[in-house]
Amino acid sequence: MSFEDLNLHPAIIKAINDLGYTAPTPIQQQAIPELIKGHDVMASAQTGTGKTAAFMLPALNRLATPAKIHGRGPRILVLTPTRELALQVSDATNKYGKYLSRVRVVSILGGMSYVLQNKLLSQTVDILVATPGRLIDHIQRGRIDFSRLEMLVLDEADRMLDMGFVHDVESIASVTPSNRQTLLFSATLDSMIDKIAARLLKSPKRIQVASHRAKLENIEQRLHYVDDLSHKNRLLDHLLRDQSLKQAIVFTATKRDADELADDLAAQGHEAGALHGDMSQRERTRTLTKLRNGRLRILVATDVAARGIDVADITHVINFDLPKFAEDYVHRIGRTGRAGASGIAVSFASGKDSISLKRIERFTGHRITPSVIPGMEPKFKPRLGQNDGKSQRTPHVAHKRNRSWASNEKNVFNHADSNRNSPHKYGRSTANDSRKRSFRRSSQFNSGIYAESSN
Ligand code: AMP
């Protein structure tokens, strides 16, 4: 199948050709015809599958014909869980729509100035890409007219659910016209997603593409057992010296740790920076621009902030701390191996991580083989029978997500703030800080699956 077979407006095909896309991806092949026919669609597709074009090309196709209703409000509304994803969707939209005349794309995100947003919303908007919390604010202040709205897209609906945006998403949907077309994209389609779809979509077509397994094929996954924080730091240092590492994202469990590790790495002479939800939008954008331009080799990030990052040169993802949810592992490692390239994902796991590791392996259906770097072997080895399992071939088993209905990212991700009370001041960290941190965090390594080796 080619893009020409999809009945898209010639101006959209021209933009697609400029981008060098030769054929639609599976999600695009399946979703675009249904969407052009006007059906509601719920699709399981992750970042990296081409899902943005799958919904945005039909959305732009609608804009190729004039609106039936006069007004200034958006004709297309895309809701995303994070600011980064919203910006990425906006960027992609501008690329796909560049030959269509007068398509105005506006992003409304938390952390940005209301004054600027009020100005943006006072003019005609065709496509509005927004995070739910801030959009609700503007709706409550009567700043958005949805009378022209034709299409509502819920992007990464599972993550919006996890972040407690369900009420906000439903409130937003309730003020849009009931004859709208509604699309829901989610990494997985489970019973919670089904419930939301039943409330917001009309007889949706269900589309399922590439499983987690298929998607990870081009990513080599490695595991290093670690004894303590200083062991992690030594391994990290070793990995970062590898010449084949062009750019890497290093994931930490907390925002504090992201700051501290980025500071430590910068102090060691690496081009490193942090990215997390406590940074202002301006700082986040600046850091991401540096990453895209290749001026930042190492990004130290938390899950929420790094979700959706699409930078072709990221050769390595390093899980300095394992993610809390198995699904985040897939999102994390999907930051490498973009657009068909191969990538390397390295995870550090300590005794306390045995359950997380098992969940990840069950979720991906892939056992991660432990690796050892000569001279940096762990003192502790996993006990026989613990995490020595054969490849778990069970398909995805829905793990317990945090279904908090609080509409605040911090409530749901409070594990990311768990060190907040410790007295560290932001800024450059010192060797003394590192030692304290090493001491503080070493207590996390006491429990678990390790049996002491002979020494
Ligand atoms: P997404 O899943 O929307 O985040 O897209 C992942 C990456 O695939 C982005 O870099 C897109 O530019 C790229 N992409 C989307 N559709 C195609 C296509 N049909 N052919 C090649 N690359 C594509």
Residues whose N, C-alpha, C, O or C-beta is under 5 A from the ligand:
A	BS01	AMP	Y21 T22 A23 P24 T25 Q46 T47 G48 T49 G50 K51 T52 A53 D310
